[in-house]
Amino acid sequence: MQNILLRSGKSPFHVAKPAEVVQQDLIGTNAGNLVFSDATHKLLTLPGTEVTSNGIKTDHSPERAAQINERYDAFVVPLANAFRPSFEPSLKRLTRLIEQLSIPVVVIGVGAQAGADYDTERLKAIEPSVKRFMKAVLKRSASVGVRGELTGDYLKGLGYKDKDVEIIGCPSMFLHGDTFPEIRRPGGGITDASRIAVNVSPDAPRVGPIAAIVQRAYERFADLTYYAQNLTDAELLLWGDTSAEKGLTAELPNRVAHGLLRDDKARLPTDPYRWMAELRERDFAFGTRIHGNITALLAGTPAVVLCHDSRTLELCRYFDIPYAMLADQPAGLDPAELYEKADFTALQHGHRERWDRFARFLGRNGLKDTYTHGDRGAAFEERMAGLDLPPSMRVWDGSDDGAHRYRIAWLHERAESVRKRQDGAARRIGELQERNEELAGQVERLETRLAALERQVTARDKGTMARLGAAFKGRGGRE
């Protein structure tokens, strides 16, 4: 039996309630992470192999490292845009864990984060951390699998060779192995009656008019669903806010005051398979989220990515996913235009070659996949079909959705935490006041001593001057 430890937020077979997803951050801050981690789990699940989720948070203690070395035969680490400044602390923790491991460590689909112009100058500051990570991994594997051309060129610019770095894309696109679903085209194209899915990245508005594009789609399509992905979105859907009551407006769907949330058109998936099932009912998906659109494609729904950075662009280029540059789009963009221009031929025709490259990468790193060595994922799919997966999260309307106990407990804990912080602050203020009084007493005593010293110096100086004056007179006033 080969035991594989997989870095993932949760096992695909763990059915989590929304409150659990939020409280434990089982999506690793972004539901898209579950798409590629679940795909990796499926790919590595075959007779004689057991895959265990390690969770997203990294315990790099010597005790945990020793436990991993003893229990597992390999540590598999699917990653996304991990080479970015904001991820550096997490990358360092992961590196410290890997450096203590004696088993193979296989990194799948790691990417560098840059703008759509592929300028990696902003990554200069994290180069030492990236090099240390790469050194640790390459000591324990044959190569590192990266998302696309940008990441490959970036690492080669740091001195790594072709044998060290392999462009393999993202494992999410290989959920179905060597085949890719046929993309359905609704008859009559996109009309006002079409069922549309849209997704938005929080940093995309800095690049192009995504807010205006989404607003136009909201106004045009009666059956429009916004698929959010971030943990902050999940918290908003679970807890709500008072923005609507305050009369506030929201440019993006990140407040309840926005029409998409106010009209209950927002969803956040907590499981990729349920997400795919929901997107299968859509006629078209578009937006800036790479995995929001990949999930639609995996469901056979046509999708177009509005690229705003390197992480989306390099994957679209590698997999021939239809895309358009967000910065080049007008605020009045009609999604129907994206749909009409989209061509999925290269995506589907080139899939087998990309799969072969991916499978060879796994093999070189000592990993078997279910499509080459197993049942082509049949047992995995059967087990998934037997799960009662919850629907995507929606805006809480205040009714009893089964999470009241959690909400009340959370509020109590939050209030208790605030009270403890206030009590601690009050104690600290009291301690500082006492210390201030002590210091004031010391200052007063020092001032008294200083005044006494000044009086002594003054008296001494007067005596000295008197003696000098007398001596001067005794010499007749001559020099």
Secondary structure, DSSP 8 states (H G I E B T S, - for coil): -EEEEE--SS-TT----HHHHHHHTTTTTBTHHHHHHHHHHHHH--TTEEEEE--SS----HHHHHHHHHH-SEEEEE-SS-BSGGGHHHHHHHHHHHTT--S-EEEESB-B--BTT---GGGGGGHHHHHHHHHHHHTSSS-EEESSHHHHHHHHHTT--TTTEEE---GGGGTTTT--------TT-S-TT--EEEE--TTGGGTS-HHHHHHHHHHH-SSEEEE--BHHHHHHHHH--STTTTT---SSSSSTTSHHHHTT-EEB-SSHHHHHHHHTT-SEEEES-HHHHHHHHHTT--EEEEE-BHHHHHHHHHHT--EEEGGG--TT--HHHHHHH---HHHHHTHHHHHHHHHHHHHHTT---HHHHSSTTHHHHHHHHTS-----B----SS--S-HHHHHHHHHHHHHHHHHHHHHHHHHHHHHHHHHHHHHHHHHHHHHHHHHHHHHHHHHHHHHHHHHHHHHHHTTT--
